Amino acid sequence: MSKLKAAFDAAVADSQMLAERPDNKTLLRIYGLFKQASEGDAMGKRPGFTDLVGRAKYDAWAALQGTSTEAAMQAYVDLITELKG
């Protein structure tokens, strides 16, 4: 297991134990980075206008289109580290 993958896995665990709940914009950033790091570019259809949460999540993920797995993992680790303060 690479150092980056280990750091990513640790950050995923840490994200569940943050002292404060991040604001919605930050939560969407965390979600998008996680999806990009674990699944790659956004797939499937964008949810309809009646599914506001699903649409926001999809948009956060799709905004990272073309970002490499490694770059997304590193950005995720950096963001969680920053939030842990």
trRosetta pair geometry for C-beta under 8 A, 3 or more apart (Angstrom, degrees):
i j d omega theta_ij theta_ji phi_ij phi_ji
1 5 5.1 -120 -174 84 88 125
1 6 5.4 102 130 -58 118 94
2 5 4.5 95 57 7 85 102
2 6 6.9 -150 94 -4 45 86
3 6 5.7 -58 -150 38 31 112
3 7 6.2 31 153 -19 67 107
4 7 5.6 -55 -146 38 31 111
4 8 6.2 35 152 -23 65 105
4 70 6.2 12 148 -141 165 84
4 73 5.4 85 162 116 107 137
4 74 6.5 -48 -143 -70 116 82
4 77 7.6 -120 -155 -23 70 150
5 8 5.5 -51 -146 35 31 115
5 9 6.4 32 154 -19 64 105
5 73 7.1 -49 -90 -153 47 154
6 9 5.8 -52 -147 36 30 111
6 10 6.4 31 152 -18 63 106
7 10 5.7 -54 -148 38 31 113
7 11 6.3 33 151 -21 65 106
7 73 7.6 103 82 158 95 104
7 77 4.9 25 138 -120 109 144
8 11 5.6 -55 -148 36 30 112
8 12 6.5 36 151 -23 64 101
8 37 6.3 -167 -150 167 139 146
8 73 4.3 -54 -84 -156 133 104
8 76 6.2 55 -133 82 88 125
8 77 5.8 -85 -87 -61 56 105
9 12 5.6 -47 -150 29 33 115
9 13 6.8 31 151 -14 62 102
10 13 5.8 -56 -155 38 34 110
10 14 6.2 34 148 -20 67 109
10 77 8.0 50 69 -123 91 100
11 14 5.3 -53 -142 40 35 114
11 15 6.3 47 154 -34 65 98
11 76 5.8 135 113 130 146 92
11 77 4.5 -139 -49 -110 153 61
11 80 4.1 138 -163 53 101 153
11 81 7.1 -59 -111 -42 111 77
12 15 5.7 -45 -152 20 29 117
12 16 7.7 29 150 -18 55 99
12 34 7.1 103 -107 -123 99 113
12 76 7.8 12 -66 152 74 132
12 80 8.0 -100 -57 -76 27 163
13 16 6.2 -57 -169 26 37 111
13 17 7.4 4 148 5 66 111
14 17 6.0 -80 -155 50 41 97
14 18 7.3 72 151 -64 72 72
14 80 5.4 110 90 165 118 126
14 84 6.1 -35 171 -75 128 130
15 18 6.4 -9 -156 -34 38 107
15 30 6.3 142 -145 -164 136 135
15 80 5.2 -79 -73 -118 88 123
15 83 7.8 53 -116 74 71 143
18 21 7.0 123 88 -91 117 33
18 22 6.8 -3 117 -31 165 89
18 80 7.8 -122 -77 -150 111 78
18 83 5.6 -32 -127 138 130 117
18 84 6.7 -115 -118 -89 79 62
19 84 7.8 107 -3 -142 97 49
19 85 7.6 -53 25 31 129 121
21 27 7.9 1 174 -70 84 120
22 26 3.7 -102 167 93 128 129
22 27 5.2 164 86 -54 107 75
22 30 6.9 126 52 -20 154 133
22 83 6.1 -48 -74 -132 118 135
23 26 5.1 90 56 13 72 103
23 27 7.0 -133 101 -7 35 92
24 27 5.4 -54 -144 37 34 114
24 28 6.3 35 157 -20 67 103
25 28 5.9 -54 -153 34 29 110
25 29 6.6 31 148 -20 63 105
26 29 5.4 -50 -149 34 37 115
26 30 6.4 41 151 -21 67 101
26 79 7.7 169 -162 -176 92 118
26 83 7.3 129 174 -93 138 127
27 30 5.6 -49 -148 34 33 113
27 31 6.3 35 151 -20 64 106
28 31 5.5 -51 -146 37 33 114
28 32 6.2 33 156 -19 66 106
28 56 5.9 -85 -110 153 131 100
28 57 6.7 -140 -130 -100 84 50
28 59 7.9 -10 -172 80 130 88
28 60 4.0 -154 172 -86 94 149
29 32 5.9 -54 -145 37 28 110
29 33 6.3 25 158 -15 63 108
29 60 6.6 -127 -76 -159 31 120
29 79 6.5 -160 124 -140 116 156
30 33 6.1 -60 -148 39 26 107
30 34 6.2 27 155 -21 63 110
30 76 7.1 90 -144 -136 61 85
30 79 6.4 -162 -91 120 76 140
30 80 7.4 89 -122 -72 108 86
31 34 5.8 -59 -149 36 27 112
31 35 6.3 22 158 -15 65 108
31 57 5.5 -77 139 -138 149 89
31 60 5.6 65 80 99 104 143
31 61 7.0 -74 127 -59 88 90
32 35 5.9 -57 -146 39 29 107
32 36 6.1 26 157 -17 65 110
32 57 7.7 -174 -67 -165 74 54
32 60 3.6 -126 -57 143 118 89
32 61 4.6 -160 -127 -79 74 44
32 63 6.2 -15 -154 52 153 100
32 64 5.3 145 161 -14 108 126
33 36 5.8 -56 -143 39 29 110
33 37 6.0 27 159 -17 65 111
33 64 6.9 153 -89 -85 49 160
33 72 5.2 172 -159 -169 69 84
33 75 5.3 -133 -131 98 130 106
33 76 4.1 167 138 -77 126 90
33 79 6.6 153 19 19 167 146
34 37 5.9 -61 -146 40 25 108
34 38 6.0 0 165 1 65 116
34 76 6.1 109 -72 -119 59 139
35 38 6.3 -69 -136 49 24 95
35 39 5.4 -35 -175 35 67 114
35 42 7.3 42 132 -90 130 74
35 61 4.4 -33 82 -117 144 120
35 64 7.9 143 78 51 92 136
36 39 7.3 -67 -106 58 13 72
36 40 6.8 18 -158 -150 50 12
36 41 7.3 30 -128 -85 80 33
36 61 6.3 176 -51 -151 83 74
36 64 4.3 -66 -76 112 150 142
36 67 5.3 19 176 74 143 117
36 69 7.4 -169 142 -109 72 48
36 72 3.9 -151 105 -123 108 153
37 69 5.7 95 -145 -159 51 66
37 72 3.9 -156 -67 112 78 111
37 73 4.4 119 -137 -69 125 67
37 76 5.6 -54 -28 -13 151 143
39 43 7.4 -105 150 7 121 112
40 43 7.9 49 86 -34 93 107
40 69 6.7 -42 -87 -74 72 96
41 64 7.9 -157 -115 99 58 77
41 65 5.2 53 -137 -133 102 70
41 66 6.9 48 -93 -42 115 39
42 58 6.4 98 -153 -165 135 73
42 61 4.6 122 -85 119 108 104
42 62 4.1 -49 12 -84 160 71
42 64 7.8 118 -31 58 99 81
42 65 6.3 -62 18 -80 98 90
44 58 7.9 -103 85 -126 103 121
46 55 6.4 55 173 -129 91 78
46 58 5.2 153 -132 128 70 149
46 59 7.5 55 -139 -64 115 74
46 62 7.4 -20 -92 -39 105 154
47 51 4.0 -79 162 79 131 129
47 54 3.7 73 -23 112 169 117
47 55 4.6 -118 73 -66 102 69
47 58 5.8 170 7 -10 92 142
48 51 5.7 86 60 15 69 96
48 55 7.4 -89 81 -70 22 116
49 52 7.7 20 180 -76 47 68
49 55 7.0 35 -110 -65 34 158
51 54 3.9 -13 147 39 119 120
51 55 5.6 136 95 -26 77 90
52 55 5.7 -58 -144 37 26 112
52 56 6.3 26 158 -19 64 107
53 56 5.8 -55 -148 35 30 109
53 57 6.4 28 154 -17 64 107
54 57 5.7 -55 -147 38 31 111
54 58 6.2 31 155 -19 65 107
55 58 5.7 -54 -146 37 29 112
55 59 6.3 30 155 -19 64 108
56 59 5.7 -54 -146 37 29 112
56 60 6.4 33 154 -22 63 105
57 60 5.8 -53 -149 33 31 112
57 61 6.5 25 154 -13 64 107
58 61 5.8 -61 -152 40 31 109
58 62 5.9 27 154 -18 69 112
59 62 5.6 -54 -135 41 30 110
59 63 6.3 43 158 -33 63 101
60 63 5.9 -47 -153 21 27 117
60 64 7.7 17 151 -12 54 103
61 64 6.3 -67 -169 33 37 106
62 65 5.7 4 -174 -44 55 106
64 67 4.4 -52 178 14 89 133
64 72 6.4 77 174 -102 141 114
67 71 5.1 -122 -176 87 89 121
67 72 5.0 105 125 -60 119 96
67 75 7.8 -38 -178 8 142 144
68 71 4.4 91 57 8 87 103
68 72 6.8 -155 90 -5 44 86
69 72 5.9 -60 -149 39 28 109
69 73 6.2 30 153 -21 65 107
70 73 5.7 -53 -147 35 30 112
70 74 6.3 27 156 -17 64 107
71 74 5.8 -55 -147 38 30 110
71 75 6.2 30 155 -18 65 108
72 75 5.7 -54 -144 38 30 111
72 76 6.2 35 154 -23 64 106
73 76 5.7 -56 -151 34 29 113
73 77 6.4 29 154 -18 65 106
74 77 5.7 -52 -147 37 32 111
74 78 6.2 33 154 -19 65 107
75 78 5.6 -54 -146 38 30 113
75 79 6.2 32 155 -21 65 107
76 79 5.9 -56 -147 36 28 110
76 80 6.4 21 158 -13 64 108
77 80 6.1 -59 -146 40 27 106
77 81 6.1 29 155 -21 64 110
78 81 5.7 -57 -147 37 27 113
78 82 6.3 29 155 -20 63 107
79 82 5.7 -55 -150 35 29 112
79 83 6.4 26 154 -17 64 108
80 83 5.6 -55 -146 39 33 111
80 84 6.3 38 153 -25 65 103
81 84 5.8 -52 -150 30 30 113
82 85 7.3 29 167 -72 38 52
